[in-house]
Amino acid sequence: MAVWHHAYAFDAAKYLDDVSRVVTIDSSRSSALLAAQARRVVQTASRETTQVLEYLCFDPSWLADGVERTTERLLIIMLAAQVLPIPSLGGGDTHSWAVLERLAGLPGFDRTELKRLVRGDRLARLPGALRREDLETLFADSRHLGGALLPLEVTSLTLALSRLEHRFHGPNEGEAAAFGGWSYTDTLQALARAKAKAFDDATRMLRSAEGRAVFMLFEQ
């Protein structure tokens, strides 16, 4: 089954402000208040928001009382209403995200940087990074439904990727071994094309953020 990578740009500060306005009404009822706001998002969802929710495998049980209604799910529904699609790292028969992950850790490539480029950091980091300590507890368990990069991190990864550009020009035998058994890169020429495309896709995604944060998720 093909796995698709999706990417979106959003205003991280505005998102946290919106969450804060909801929960500060009555902090003792934060879950119920977030659920009410998330319910409004679902009821008034645009086509783009509906698509994001589908990729997240949204289920109405997320909004009802019970074990399925977690703070992380409510927060991600609120985020879905604010993100705008940007070019991603693909899927289908190209798999630029998978090319980058296979390159991570090979000589000349920084494993941590490439992993963050593909998956971002967990959403729980957002409040601390933006000095919103009042929301850190609320976001503490937000680590499963997608990842995010803040604007400064997007800029840092853009620079890091540009410094590695020469590493994406043609493969070597060591890299070919790391891709062994993958039909899309079964020749050195095919691997060279896949690496070049992965570099172009990643560069396009980062530049398309245009000073905003990036949210990423996978769809199966």
N, C-alpha and C positions, 0 to 999 in steps of 0.2 A: 504494500500500500504506500502510495506517495505521501510524503510529508511536506507541507508547504509552510514557508516562513512568511510572516506578515509584519509590516512595519508601519508605524504611525507617528506623527508629530503632535505634540501637545504643549500647552503652557503649564508647566509644573507648578509654578507659584499660584496661578489662578485655581488650579485643581485643588491644591491644599487649602486655599482660602474658602472655596466652596464647601469642602468637607468640614472645615472648622465652623462655618456658619450654621451647618446642620446640627452638629453635636453640641455646640455651646448653648443651645436652647435649654437643654437639660442633660448634663453629662451622665446622670444616673439612668437615662433612657436612651443612650447613644445607639444601641442596636435597633430599637424600635424606630427611632428617628431616621437612621440610615436606611432601614428597610422601606419606610414610607417614601423617602426621596428616590431610592432605587426603583420602587414601584412606579413612580411618576416617569422616570427615565424610560422604563420598558413600555409604558402606555403611550408615550409620545415619541417613541424612537423613530429617528430618520432611517432611511434605507442603509446608510453607512453604519449607524449605531446597531441596527438589527443584524447586519453582517458580522460586526465584531462580536456581538453576543453569540451568534451561531458558532463562530470559530472557538469561542470560549466554552462551548457546549452548555450554554445557559439552560436552566430548567426552572419552571415556575416554583418548584419547591425551595429554591434559594431565597424566596421572598416570604415564605410562610414560617410560622413558629416551628421550631424543631431543630434537629441536629444538622439539617442541610443548610440552614441559614447561618453562615459564618460571616464575621466582619470582613474578611478578605474578599468574599464574593460580593458583598454589598459595595465595598470600596471600588472593586473592579467594574461593577456595573456603572457607577458614577463616572469613572474614568472613560468608559466606552462612549459616553455622550459627548466627550470633549476632544477625542482624537480625530485626526485627519489622515487619510492614507497617503503614504509616500512610497516610492519604489523600495521593494524588499529584496531579500536574498534568494527569492525564487523557490521553485519546487519542480514537480513534474520530472522531465528528463534532463534538467540542468543542475539543480541542487547546488547552487553557489554556496549556500550555508554549509552543506556537507563537505564541499571542497575545502572551505576555510577551517572547518573543525578537524579535518584530516591533516591539514598542514600545521595546525597548532602543535607545537612541541618539536617539530622537525628542525634540524639545524638551520639557523638563520631566521626563524620565526618565533615570536614571543607567544607562548601558550596562553598566558593570562589575557593579553590584549585581544587575540583572535577569538577566544571564548566569549569575552565581553562584547565584542563586535557582533557576534551571532546571537547571544542570548541576553545581553544586558545584565544589570544587577537587580537583585530582588527589590520590589517596591518598598520594602520596609526601610530602605536606606533614604528614601526621599525626605521625610521630615528632618532628620538629622543633618542631611546635606544642605537643606535650605533653612536651617536654624529655626525649625518649627518644633521645638522640644515638646510643646503642648500636645502634639499629635503622635509622638513616638510610640507610646503605649498602644494607641489605636491601631497603628500599622505594624505592630511587632510581629504578627503572624503572616504578613503578606509576602509570601515567598514562593508560591506555587503557580499562580496564574499569570505567566508572562514576566518580562523583565523590562527595566527602563535604564536609559542613559540621560544624565543631565546635560544641559548645553555645554558646560565646560568639558565634560567627558567626551561629548561628540567632537568638539574641537581637538582635544588631545588625541583621540583615535584617528581623526582625519590626518593629523600631522604624522602620527606613527605609521599609518598606512602608506602615506606618500614616501616615507623614508624606506619602506620595504618594496617599493614598486619594482625595482630591478629583480627582486626575488620571484616575481610573478611572470617573468619572461622566460618561458621554456622550462621544462622539468629536467631533473637528473635521475640517474638510476636509483638512488636512494629514495627519492620521492615516489618513483614508480612502484617500488616495493610496498610503500605505505598505502598505495591505492590498489594493490593487487586484488583481483576478483571483482572489481567494480566495472560493469560493462560499459559505462559512460566514459571511462578513461582507460580503455584496454590497449591503447597504443600511446607512445610518447607524444605523437601529434595531437591525439584527443586530450591527453592530460594538459598539454600546453594551452589548448583552446579553453579547457575548463578553468585553468588557473587565471588566464587573462579575463575571462568572463566574470569570475568571482571577484577579481580586483575592481573591474568596472562597476559591477553591481553594488559592491560595498561602498565605493567612492560616491556613486550616485545616491545611495540611501543617506549617507551622512551629510552630503551637501544639500540634499532636499529638506533637511530639518530646518535650515535657515534660521539658526539661533534658538530653536525650540528644543525641548526634550524629546526623546524618542522612546516609544513603547513598542515592544516586540512580543510576538507569540507564535506558536506553532499550531497548525491544523492538520489533522489526519483524516 
